[in-house]
Amino acid sequence: MRAVQDHYANLTVVTGPFVYFRGVTVEIREKTIREVLVLPEVENDWEDAIGCVPNKHRLSDTIKKALCRNHIAVEWSLDKYGCPEEFLTKHLTDHHRGWFNLFCTNIMPTKSHQFVSVDRALLLFAIINNITIDFASIICQQMEVFTVDEKERGWFFPSLLTRLMERSGVNFRPHDESSLLPLPWSLQGSPPDYEPLDFEAEGSH
């Protein structure tokens, strides 16, 4: 994992999507991520689909009903603007917690799984409702988070990063061998037995 550690040590706000690493510039862009992970370029992102819902506060209630055991008992903590920020993970159903733990490791990684942030709740909501998701865009957004907030940094996306390094011509050292991991499997489809929500109907109540 030494190469991955070195990558994050060289990640700065100034360099943006380019990381100068062992004499080589490693590019971290949506296009290159799609090529490495063999992902299609999607026409609409999950954030665009969520944005079509007229009432965001009503959406927070919709999320609770869709994801939680007892939605009445769930309370969102609010940010300084009064907008939903997070709720306790223990309120998720077992099925949804499994999905949550998966993408908190591989897609929107975090060091703590105690709370469900609004971004992660929206992503989980999108997955179970067959909303198109641009994973490459999400990974780039996460890299931006790690760039500006070192507290959030971990050794995330190790297999992807090593493939991007290989693509850029980085010369690996003997102690880097453990970081040359196989590519992660990608999420395809959505959990069974879920009917996609009708956003137009949802916003019209």
N, C-alpha and C positions, 0 to 999 in steps of 0.2 A: 504493500500500500504506500510505499515511500513516494512513488511518482505522483500519486493522488494528493498526498500531503503537500508536496512541493507545489503542485498546481494551485491549491487554495492559498498557500503562502504568497504566491505571485499574483493573486487576483486583486485588482484594485479598481477604484472608480475611474481613474484616469484612462486605463487601458480598455475599459468597456468589454466588448465581445472578443477582444484579442488578448491572449495571455502570452507574454514572452517567457518561454520555458526552456532552459538548458540550450540557449542559443537559437531556438526555433520559435516562430510565432504560431501559436495554436489558435485557430478560429473557432469560436463558439457562437454560431448563428443558427437560426431556425432551418435554413436551407441545408446546412451541413449535417445537422442533427437528423433531419428527415432522410438524408442520403445514407447515413451510417446505420440508422435503425430501420431503414426501408419502410418509411411511413409515407402515406399519400399526402399531397397538399390539399387540405380541406377547404371548402368554399366558405363555410361559416364556422365561427368559433363558438364554444359553449358560452362564453361571456356575452356574445351577441344575442344568442337565443334567450338567455336569462334576462337580458336587457329589454326584451320585448314585453315582459310582464309589466303592466301599468303601475301597480302598487307594490313597491319594494317591501313595505312593512307587512303587507298581506302575504308576500312571498315568504317572509321569515316564519309566519305561522304555517304556511303550506309545507315548508321544509320540516318543521317539527312533526307535523302530522304524517309526513311521508317516511321519516327516518327513525322516529323515536317510539319507545314502548308506550309511554303515557305522556302524550304531548302537552297535556294540561299542566303537568308537574315541571315541565322544562322552562327554565328562565334564561333568556339571553342576557349576558352582561353587555352593557352598552358602552360605546366609546364616548369621548368628550362631546361629540356632536349629536348624541342620542341615537346613533345607528347601531343595529345588532353587531356584536363583535365575536362572541364565542359562547358555547355552553359545554357542560360537562359530558365527557365521552360516555359515562355510565348510562346515560339516557338512551343511547342508540340501541336498536334491536341487535341481537346476536349476529344476524345475517349482515346488517349494515356495518357493524363493528369490524367484521372480517374484511370487508371491502376497504373500510377506513384504515385499518392497520396496514393493508397491502399498499395503498398509494401514499401513506405517510412514510413508507420506506423507499418506494421506487419512483414516485411521481412528484409529490409535494412533500419531500422529506422534512422531518422535524425531530428534535431530540426528545420531545415530550408528547405523549399521546393522551394526556389527561384531559385536554380541552379540544373541542371541535371548533376551529375558527370559521368565520363566515365563508371564506374562500374555499376551505376544504368541504364545508357543508354543501356549498353550491356545486362543487365538482362531483361529490357523491350523488347529489340530486340529479345532476346531468347524466351520470353513468346509468342510473336505474331507469331513466326516462328516455334513453336512446337519443340524447342530444349529441350532435357532432362535437367532438373534442379535438383540439389541436394540441397534442402532447408536446410537440417540439416547441410551441409557443410557451407552454407552461414551464418547461424545463429552463428556457431562457429567462423567464420571469423569476424563477427560483434562483438562478445564478446572480441576477441583479440584487435579490434580497441578500444573498451571501456577501455580495460585494460591499454593500453599505452597512451591513450589520454583522460584525464578526462573531457576536454571541450566538448567532443562528448557524454558524458554520459547523459542519461535520465533514466526514469523508464520504460525501454523498456522490451518487452516480459514478462509482469507480469503473465499471466496465465500459460505460459510454465514454468517459474521459480518456481511458487508455486507448480506445479505438480512435478517438479524435487525435490523440497524440501520435499514434502510429500513422494515421492519414497525413499528418503534417510533417512526418519525417523525424520525430524525436528518437534519439538513440537511447534505448533502455539499458540499465545497468543490471548486474547480477542480482542485487537485492530488490530489484523491481519486479522480478518474475512472478511473485505472488499476486501482483495487481493486474496481470494479464488474464482477465476473466472472460468467460464466454459472454456473448451478448445476452441481455435479459430478455425473457419472453415478453411479448407485448400484449396488452389487454385488447381483446377482440370481442365485439358484441357487448351484451349486458346481461346481468343476472336474469334467469327465467322468471316467468309468472308475474311480470310487471307490465301494465298497460301505460304507455306514454301519456302524460297529462296534456289536456287541451288548454294551452296557455290563454287563448282568447276567451274561453268559457270561464277559466279560473279568474281572470281579471275583470269579468263582467258582473260578478256577484256584488 
